[in-house]
């Protein structure tokens, strides 16, 4: 299987996970939130961000052939 096909499958899988996270946020509901709800929402947000990072990491390694490194990787070109 080509690297692009593998990447496409990985992105599809990651997008399914992101969709599940979005669905989980609907269970937090309510105007008044307990600290547990806030912590759960924070965890979901963290997982969502990590999922996006996974997608971009896969794209960088497949398309560019490398992933930026170092403390400033997220701002360096």
VOPAGU-2260 file (C-alpha; in pm, 1 decimal, decimal comma):
REM VOPAGU-2260
SITE   aa  ch    i         X         Y         Z
SITE  UNK   A    0       0,0       0,0       0,0
SITE  UNK   A    1     134,7     342,5     -88,4
SITE  UNK   A    2     229,2     589,5     180,9
SITE  UNK   A    3     -49,4     823,6      69,7
SITE  UNK   A    4    -310,4     548,4     100,4
SITE  UNK   A    5    -185,1     465,0     448,6
SITE  UNK   A    6    -196,4     834,0     542,0
SITE  UNK   A    7    -550,3     861,7     405,5
SITE  UNK   A    8    -660,8     564,0     619,9
SITE  UNK   A    9    -490,7     711,9     926,6
SITE  UNK   A   10    -657,9    1048,8     871,9
SITE  UNK   A   11    -996,5     880,8     824,6
SITE  UNK   A   12    -948,8     693,2    1153,1
SITE  UNK   A   13    -839,9    1008,6    1335,0
SITE  UNK   A   14   -1137,9    1204,1    1199,3
SITE  UNK   A   15   -1371,9     933,6    1331,4
SITE  UNK   A   16   -1212,2     973,0    1674,8
SITE  UNK   A   17   -1252,1    1351,1    1655,4
SITE  UNK   A   18   -1620,1    1308,9    1567,2
SITE  UNK   A   19   -1667,2    1086,7    1873,0
SITE  UNK   A   20   -1506,1    1353,6    2090,6
SITE  UNK   A   21   -1746,5    1614,0    1951,5
SITE  UNK   A   22   -2037,5    1384,5    2036,5
SITE  UNK   A   23   -1904,8    1346,8    2391,2
SITE  UNK   A   24   -1915,8    1722,9    2440,4
SITE  UNK   A   25   -2294,4    1714,5    2404,9
SITE  UNK   A   26   -2309,0    1504,0    2720,1
SITE  UNK   A   27   -2146,9    1781,7    2921,8
SITE  UNK   A   28   -2443,9    2018,5    2866,1
SITE  UNK   A   29   -2615,2    2236,1    3116,8
SITE  UNK   A   30   -2561,0    2595,5    3211,2
SITE  UNK   A   31   -2417,6    2526,1    3556,4
SITE  UNK   A   32   -2106,5    2313,0    3534,6
SITE  UNK   A   33   -1937,3    2126,3    3818,0
SITE  UNK   A   34   -1560,6    2109,7    3837,5
SITE  UNK   A   35   -1586,5    1750,7    3711,0
SITE  UNK   A   36   -1766,7    1873,7    3398,1
SITE  UNK   A   37   -1498,5    2136,7    3342,7
SITE  UNK   A   38   -1222,2    1878,5    3385,6
SITE  UNK   A   39   -1399,2    1639,6    3147,4
SITE  UNK   A   40   -1437,3    1916,9    2891,3
SITE  UNK   A   41   -1070,1    2003,6    2928,3
SITE  UNK   A   42    -974,8    1641,2    2870,6
SITE  UNK   A   43   -1190,5    1625,1    2558,0
SITE  UNK   A   44   -1033,3    1946,8    2428,4
SITE  UNK   A   45    -685,5    1806,0    2492,9
SITE  UNK   A   46    -770,0    1483,6    2309,0
SITE  UNK   A   47    -917,7    1681,4    2017,6
SITE  UNK   A   48    -603,5    1894,9    1987,7
SITE  UNK   A   49    -385,6    1582,1    2003,4
SITE  UNK   A   50    -593,2    1425,4    1726,6
SITE  UNK   A   51    -534,0    1728,7    1506,0
SITE  UNK   A   52    -163,0    1711,3    1583,9
SITE  UNK   A   53    -161,4    1345,1    1482,0
SITE  UNK   A   54    -316,5    1433,1    1146,6
SITE  UNK   A   55     -67,3    1712,5    1078,0
SITE  UNK   A   56     221,9    1494,5    1195,0
SITE  UNK   A   57     119,2    1227,0     945,6
SITE  UNK   A   58      90,8    1481,1     665,8
SITE  UNK   A   59     431,0    1632,6     743,6
SITE  UNK   A   60     607,7    1298,4     761,3
SITE  UNK   A   61     441,3    1163,2     445,8
SITE  UNK   A   62     434,9    1471,5     224,1
SITE  UNK   A   63     743,0    1657,8     347,4
SITE  UNK   A   64     939,3    1348,4     447,7
SITE  UNK   A   65    1013,3    1489,6     791,2
SITE  UNK   A   66     853,4    1635,9    1099,6
SITE  UNK   A   67     987,1    1960,4    1248,4
SITE  UNK   A   68    1183,1    1915,0    1570,8
SITE  UNK   A   69    1297,2    2123,7    1863,5
SITE  UNK   A   70    1124,0    2347,7    2111,5
SITE  UNK   A   71    1002,7    2585,3    1839,2
SITE  UNK   A   72     883,0    2314,3    1597,0
SITE  UNK   A   73     530,5    2456,3    1592,0
SITE  UNK   A   74     642,5    2797,9    1469,8
SITE  UNK   A   75     943,3    2712,4    1253,2
SITE  UNK   A   76     903,6    2640,2     884,9
